[in-house]
Amino acid sequence: MMDSPRQNLNRLLKKLKTYNLNPNDYVVYGSAPLAVAGYIDDVNDLDVVIRPESWPFGKIGHYDDGEIEFFMEWKPGDGTMQSADDLIRFHSMKQPYEGHYFVEPKKVIEYKRNLMRAKDEPYWKRFYT
């Protein structure tokens, strides 16, 4: 029996809720926004960018629980850094999905194109060819 689309995404989002973060203080990046927008069926993990003032994991700006990776800032693959604040203010979808805000799919596609990983090529090529 085939899993339904977004089944793993929805499970991971429930797990994310257990961290009790304010939804206005973080944004989900990585491939998850593509699943929310319908470009892919599901994801294996979550990437979450949290504002530094809301960081709950001590002094280090990266925390990985094995399924969810948390960051204080994001490296979009073009040599720059993007703050959680900028991502939340300027690059997040206007409507939450399951109570969480996600980076706009266009921004994710740009990121995946910048990385030029073989696994991401099918996604960004749809937009740039």
C-alpha positions as CSV (number, residue, x, y, z in Angstrom):
1,M,0.0,0.0,0.0
2,M,1.4,3.4,-1.0
3,D,1.7,6.1,1.6
4,S,-0.4,9.1,1.1
5,P,1.3,12.4,0.0
6,R,2.7,14.4,2.9
7,Q,2.3,11.6,5.4
8,N,5.9,12.0,6.6
9,L,5.8,15.8,6.4
10,N,2.7,15.9,8.6
11,R,4.3,13.5,11.1
12,L,7.4,15.7,11.2
13,L,5.3,18.8,11.7
14,K,3.6,17.2,14.7
15,K,7.0,16.5,16.1
16,L,8.1,20.1,15.5
17,K,5.1,21.3,17.5
18,T,6.4,19.4,20.5
19,Y,9.3,21.9,20.7
20,N,6.7,24.6,21.6
21,L,8.2,27.3,19.4
22,N,6.3,30.4,18.5
23,P,5.2,30.0,14.9
24,N,6.1,33.6,14.3
25,D,9.7,33.0,15.3
26,Y,10.7,30.3,12.8
27,V,10.2,29.2,9.2
28,V,10.6,25.8,7.6
29,Y,13.1,25.7,4.7
30,G,14.6,22.8,2.7
31,S,12.3,20.6,0.6
32,A,9.3,20.8,2.9
33,P,7.9,24.0,1.2
34,L,7.9,22.1,-2.1
35,A,5.8,19.3,-0.6
36,V,3.4,21.9,0.9
37,A,3.1,23.5,-2.6
38,G,2.6,20.2,-4.3
39,Y,5.8,20.0,-6.3
40,I,6.9,16.8,-4.4
41,D,4.9,14.2,-2.6
42,D,6.7,14.1,0.7
43,V,10.0,14.8,2.6
44,N,12.4,12.8,4.8
45,D,13.3,15.6,7.2
46,L,12.7,19.2,8.1
47,D,15.0,22.2,8.1
48,V,13.9,25.0,10.4
49,V,15.4,28.4,10.7
50,I,14.7,30.1,14.1
51,R,15.3,33.7,15.2
52,P,18.3,33.9,17.5
53,E,16.4,35.5,20.3
54,S,14.0,32.5,20.3
55,W,16.8,29.8,20.0
56,P,16.0,27.1,22.6
57,F,19.1,24.9,22.2
58,G,22.0,26.6,23.9
59,K,24.7,28.7,22.4
60,I,25.4,26.8,19.2
61,G,23.5,27.9,16.1
62,H,22.7,24.4,14.8
63,Y,20.8,21.6,16.4
64,D,19.9,18.2,14.8
65,D,17.5,15.7,16.4
66,G,17.9,13.2,13.6
67,E,14.8,14.2,11.7
68,I,14.6,18.0,12.2
69,E,17.6,20.3,11.8
70,F,17.4,23.7,13.4
71,F,19.5,26.7,12.3
72,M,19.8,30.3,13.4
73,E,20.5,31.4,9.8
74,W,20.5,29.9,6.4
75,K,23.2,29.6,3.8
76,P,21.3,29.8,0.5
77,G,24.1,28.3,-1.6
78,D,25.3,31.5,-3.2
79,G,27.9,32.4,-0.6
80,T,25.6,34.6,1.5
81,M,23.8,34.1,4.7
82,Q,20.1,34.8,5.4
83,S,18.8,35.6,8.8
84,A,15.7,34.0,10.1
85,D,14.2,37.4,10.5
86,D,14.7,38.2,6.7
87,L,13.3,34.8,5.7
88,I,10.3,35.2,8.0
89,R,9.6,38.8,6.9
90,F,10.3,38.6,3.2
91,H,10.3,35.0,2.0
92,S,7.7,33.0,3.8
93,M,4.4,31.9,2.5
94,K,1.6,34.1,3.6
95,Q,-0.6,31.2,4.9
96,P,0.6,28.6,7.4
97,Y,0.3,24.9,6.7
98,E,-0.7,22.9,9.8
99,G,0.2,25.9,11.9
100,H,3.7,26.4,10.5
101,Y,5.1,28.9,8.1
102,F,7.3,27.9,5.2
103,V,9.7,29.6,2.9
104,E,8.2,30.4,-0.5
105,P,8.8,27.6,-3.0
106,K,10.5,30.1,-5.5
107,K,13.2,30.8,-2.8
108,V,13.7,27.0,-2.3
109,I,14.1,26.4,-6.0
110,E,16.7,29.2,-6.2
111,Y,18.5,27.6,-3.3
112,K,18.5,24.2,-4.9
113,R,19.7,25.6,-8.2
114,N,22.6,27.3,-6.4
115,L,23.7,24.0,-4.8
116,M,23.6,22.2,-8.1
117,R,23.1,18.8,-6.4
118,A,22.0,16.0,-8.8
119,K,19.1,15.1,-6.5
120,D,17.7,18.6,-6.8
121,E,18.1,19.0,-10.5
122,P,14.6,17.7,-11.5
123,Y,13.0,20.4,-9.3
124,W,14.9,23.5,-10.4
125,K,15.0,22.5,-14.0
126,R,11.2,22.7,-14.2
127,F,11.5,26.4,-13.5
128,Y,14.7,27.4,-15.3
129,T,14.5,25.5,-18.6
